[in-house]
Amino acid sequence: MKKQPLYVFMLLIVVLWTGMITAHAQQRRSPLKVLFVGYDPSKPMPQAKQRYPGGMSKEMFEKQYPMRMPAFSALLRKYFAEVKTMDCRDWKPVDADPYDVVIFDFNTTILENAEEKKDADGKTKYIAERYLPDNFSKPVVFIATTAARMGERLGLKLDWLCHCLNSDAHHLNTQHAIFKGPLERVMPTLVMKETPEGIYHYTSGDTIPKEIPMWRVNIPEAFNGETPIGLVSRGDRFTEGPDAEVISSGVCTKDVGAVALGRHGNFFLWGFGSSPAEMTEEAKKVFVNVVAYMKQFDGRMPITRKYNERMATTGMIKETVGRVSKEGYDEHVKMINEFNESNAKEKKRIEDKKSAGQALTLSEEESLKYLGFPQPAGSYEEYLKKNMAKYADRFGTNAAAYQQFMKNNMDYLYCDPNAFYDYSVDEDVQKIGVSNHSIKLLDACIDMMKRNDQPDLALRVLKRYTGENFTTAKEWSKWLTGNRKKLFFSETGGYRFIINTYK
């Protein structure tokens, strides 16, 4: 046999090694079919008068338009067997049928316009625009603001707390499945950084240290206008049921519990606004893990539905009670002064730029219309009256008495799920003396009906906190016995007990 030159053997080794790498990469690919819905850069860019899609400025949107879909497509095709991209202006709900997971980078075409209706009491009720059918059950990953826009009509907890998410995540559940696979195992690199100042404007931030560990998601800074700003949702009562989970908060201007990464039913919020072209390598791997992770929630639609993001919750009330003090007022004045000072500086910066003959961006031109109008801090009395709301007349400037009253009655508070931040002490429940969040209240009411002890009061409470319409103690007892282990209390889902249909 003729002796082969050394380079031939070396070539064979390279080929074999390349084949092994390719085989390994192919083994890592998921068989899932993924549909990505965004703006196709081969089509004309949409125009807007002020803010562009995703809340971007004209300049930012023009920068992002040609790069986002190709960047997402390249990342997804590396990990999934079949990936299709579609322009959001063309997408229809039926287009999701052949796919396992759908990713929405921008809002799709509106199916039904928003409207206002009057209820039986004559109150005006706002109904959000519709993008998805109520029974949309495909696993979804929302990018930033699409969650709030497309999810509001569905009653998702992925709501619009603040379009103010920067580039770092914190209070991260590093043990969550999205860091363990199924496609890539990621050990998040955590770096100690200064705690966002906004956290300390809430009583929930009282115990947070000045530095906390953070995980970088975007390479550029969103707050500096280098990449799109992301979205955080309200964390209060987010995980009150079995259909939702919080994975992380993020650097923003809100409280420590604001949700940057979270899931509600078959919908996932990826709150950060950048595309893979601007993500860290770790973030890219976690993102594809999220897509794969969501497959298991096919058909697992939310049990709770939050149709009013402006409703009061006991968490908000506790925050209000904590603020009703002289210290709270001083903090309020400080925040207002800082806000006014910041606005004045920004106004001067833009005006100086204009005076120097430099062209203003579209967002700067719009900002000039709203800058330069200082907000009044108001007097201490005005501050107390605003925070005490309907109890202001009762307690006047006696903040301590108001705080004590609220603490004594926290178990009996009723937050109207259909109103704008409206709460009151439920005197019916107060008479019974059992927390309206405890299933023991239902037991107590059924027992009262059996003993003919204020049966009308007991029946009112049962109907109010279950949504059921039984009339006899026997019917109520049978219902409770059959559902006891499935019941959980939801404030955002109607301020009542709800049956866990997952069981």
Buried (B, 14 or more C-beta within 10 A) or exposed (E): EEEEEEEEEEEEEEEEEEEEEEEEEEEEEBEBBBBBBBBBBEEEBEEEEEBBBBBBBBBBBEBBBEBBBBBBBEBBBBBBEBBBBBBBBEBEBEBBEEBBBBBBBBBBEEEEEEEEEEEEEEEEEEBBBBBBEEEBBBBBBBBBBBBBBBBBBBBBBBBBBBBBBBBBBBBBEBEBBBBBBBBBEBEBEBEEBEBBEBBBBBBBBEEBEEEBBBBBBBBEEBBEBBBBBBBBBBBBBBBBBBBBBBBBBBBBBBBBBBBBBBBBBBBBBBBBBBBBBBBBEBBBBBBBBBBBBBBEBEEBBBBBBBBBBEBBBBBBBBBBBBBBBEEBBEBBBEBBEEEBEEBBEBBEEBBEBBEEEEEBBBBBBBBBEEBBEEEEBBEBEEBBBEBBBEBBEEBBEEBEEBBEBBEEBBBBBBBBBBEEBBBBBBEBBBEBEBBBBEBEBBBBBBEBBBEEEBBEBBBBBBBBBBEBEBEEBEBBBEBBEEBEEBBBBBBBBBBBBBBBEEE
